[in-house]
Amino acid sequence: MDQVNIKGKIFHKFISSDEIALVIKSLSDRINKDYAEKEVLFLIVLNGAFMFASDLLKQIEGNHKISFIKLSSYQGLSSTDEVKELIGLNEDLKDKNIIVIEDIIDTGITMECLKERILAKEPSSFEICTLMFKPKAFKKDYNIKYIGREISNEFIIGYGFDFDGYGRNIKDIYQLKD
């Protein structure tokens, strides 16, 4: 499919599933190298990161823990600048190596909120792994160690990304047409 129609909006193919697989392989290689012989608690941000996290974690070597958190700052096509915690942290993070897996970081507001909550629990280390990053939309000042791909500020769907809950199941990533 070269384009999809979701709720009257036309999205065109932007990144194929094959390209996504290459990005994930590159990220998993880096994490495996950086965390060889170390235990990690991977904290997956729902709902968007579920596909990315599933494919990424299948390629991570060693025994690690996986947990989930659900935050929301989007309504429709735009960020509300208000972060809601829908499923909270239920793990002991003290002295743990934490890698947060996120689907996309655009303004950075949601991740900044999560980062503050995690750092207050005194982990040994804290890193962020995101499949997509929108540097032109980013409003914050913190490091994102693992970035799969930088993209422009257009809205995307597919591969876990959604428009009002629709489109997450599409295997490729599509971008909103003007």
C-alpha positions as CSV (number, residue, x, y, z in Angstrom):
1,M,0.0,0.0,0.0
2,D,1.4,3.4,-1.0
3,Q,-1.2,5.2,1.1
4,V,-3.9,4.7,3.7
5,N,-7.0,6.6,4.7
6,I,-7.7,6.8,8.4
7,K,-10.7,8.9,9.6
8,G,-10.6,10.9,6.4
9,K,-6.9,11.7,6.6
10,I,-4.6,10.5,3.8
11,F,-1.2,9.1,4.9
12,H,1.5,8.0,2.5
13,K,4.1,5.3,3.0
14,F,7.2,6.8,4.7
15,I,9.3,4.0,6.1
16,S,8.9,0.3,5.1
17,S,8.9,-2.6,7.5
18,D,12.3,-3.7,6.1
19,E,13.8,-0.3,6.9
20,I,12.3,-0.4,10.4
21,A,14.0,-3.8,10.9
22,L,17.4,-2.4,10.0
23,V,16.9,0.5,12.4
24,I,16.0,-1.9,15.2
25,K,19.0,-4.2,14.4
26,S,21.3,-1.2,14.7
27,L,19.8,-0.2,18.1
28,S,19.9,-3.7,19.5
29,D,23.6,-4.0,18.5
30,R,24.4,-0.8,20.4
31,I,22.5,-1.8,23.5
32,N,24.0,-5.3,23.5
33,K,27.5,-3.8,23.3
34,D,26.8,-1.2,26.0
35,Y,25.1,-3.6,28.4
36,A,27.0,-6.8,27.9
37,E,27.2,-8.6,31.2
38,K,24.8,-6.1,32.9
39,E,21.2,-6.7,33.9
40,V,18.7,-4.1,32.5
41,L,15.1,-3.3,33.4
42,F,13.4,-2.3,30.2
43,L,10.5,0.1,30.8
44,I,8.2,0.2,27.8
45,V,5.9,3.1,27.3
46,L,2.5,2.0,26.1
47,N,0.6,2.0,23.9
48,G,2.8,3.2,21.0
49,A,6.0,1.4,21.8
50,F,4.6,-2.1,22.0
51,M,5.5,-3.2,18.5
52,F,9.0,-1.6,18.6
53,A,9.7,-3.0,22.0
54,S,8.6,-6.5,21.0
55,D,10.9,-6.5,18.0
56,L,13.8,-4.8,19.8
57,L,13.8,-7.0,22.9
58,K,13.8,-10.2,20.8
59,Q,17.3,-9.1,19.7
60,I,18.6,-8.2,23.2
61,E,21.0,-10.7,24.7
62,G,21.0,-11.8,28.3
63,N,18.4,-12.0,31.0
64,H,16.6,-8.8,31.7
65,K,13.4,-7.6,33.3
66,I,10.6,-5.9,31.3
67,S,7.9,-3.7,32.7
68,F,5.3,-1.3,31.3
69,I,4.1,2.2,31.9
70,K,1.3,4.0,30.2
71,L,1.5,7.8,29.8
72,S,-0.6,10.0,27.5
73,S,-0.1,13.6,26.3
74,Y,-1.7,13.4,22.8
75,Q,-5.3,14.0,21.7
76,G,-6.0,13.6,18.0
77,L,-3.1,15.0,16.0
78,S,-1.4,17.2,18.6
79,S,0.2,17.2,22.0
80,T,-1.8,18.6,24.9
81,D,1.4,19.5,26.9
82,E,-0.3,17.7,29.9
83,V,1.1,14.2,30.8
84,K,-1.4,11.8,32.3
85,E,-0.1,8.6,34.0
86,L,-2.6,5.9,33.1
87,I,-0.6,2.8,34.3
88,G,2.1,3.6,36.8
89,L,5.5,2.4,37.7
90,N,5.3,-0.7,39.9
91,E,8.9,-1.8,39.9
92,D,11.7,-1.1,42.4
93,L,14.1,1.0,40.4
94,K,16.8,1.7,43.0
95,D,20.2,0.7,41.8
96,K,18.9,-0.8,38.5
97,N,20.0,-0.1,35.0
98,I,16.9,1.4,33.3
99,I,16.3,1.8,29.6
100,V,13.0,3.4,28.7
101,I,11.7,2.2,25.3
102,E,9.5,4.8,23.6
103,D,8.0,4.9,20.1
104,I,8.6,8.6,19.4
105,I,9.9,11.7,21.1
106,D,8.7,14.9,19.7
107,T,8.3,17.8,22.2
108,G,10.0,15.7,24.9
109,I,7.4,16.7,27.5
110,T,6.2,13.2,28.3
111,M,9.7,11.7,28.5
112,E,10.9,14.6,30.8
113,C,8.0,13.8,33.2
114,L,8.8,10.1,33.1
115,K,12.6,10.8,33.5
116,E,12.0,12.9,36.6
117,R,9.8,10.1,38.2
118,I,12.4,7.4,37.4
119,L,15.4,9.4,38.7
120,A,13.6,10.1,41.9
121,K,13.7,6.3,42.5
122,E,17.5,6.3,42.3
123,P,18.4,3.9,39.5
124,S,22.0,3.0,38.9
125,S,21.7,4.3,35.3
126,F,19.0,5.7,33.1
127,E,18.9,5.8,29.3
128,I,16.2,6.4,26.6
129,C,15.7,4.4,23.5
130,T,13.3,5.8,20.9
131,L,12.5,4.5,17.4
132,M,11.7,8.0,16.1
133,F,12.8,11.5,17.1
134,K,11.6,14.8,15.9
135,P,14.4,17.2,16.6
136,K,12.6,20.3,15.3
137,A,9.7,19.7,17.8
138,F,11.9,18.9,20.7
139,K,11.6,21.5,23.5
140,K,13.6,20.0,26.3
141,D,17.3,19.6,27.2
142,Y,18.1,16.0,28.0
143,N,20.1,13.3,26.3
144,I,18.5,10.5,24.2
145,K,21.2,7.9,23.9
146,Y,19.5,5.5,21.5
147,I,17.7,7.2,18.5
148,G,16.6,4.9,15.8
149,R,15.8,7.6,13.2
150,E,15.3,11.4,13.1
151,I,12.3,12.5,11.2
152,S,10.6,15.8,10.3
153,N,7.7,17.1,12.3
154,E,4.9,15.5,10.2
155,F,2.4,13.2,11.9
156,I,3.0,9.5,11.5
157,I,0.9,6.3,11.9
158,G,1.6,2.6,11.6
159,Y,4.0,0.2,13.4
160,G,2.5,1.2,16.8
161,F,1.9,4.8,16.0
162,D,-1.8,5.8,15.9
163,F,-4.3,8.4,15.0
164,D,-7.0,8.3,17.7
165,G,-6.2,4.6,18.3
166,Y,-6.3,3.6,14.6
167,G,-3.4,2.5,12.5
168,R,-1.2,0.9,15.1
169,N,-1.4,-2.5,13.4
170,I,0.0,-1.4,10.0
171,K,3.4,-2.9,9.4
172,D,5.0,0.1,7.7
173,I,5.1,3.7,8.9
174,Y,3.0,6.3,7.0
175,Q,3.2,10.1,7.1
176,L,0.2,12.5,6.9
177,K,-0.1,14.2,3.5
178,D,-0.5,18.0,3.5
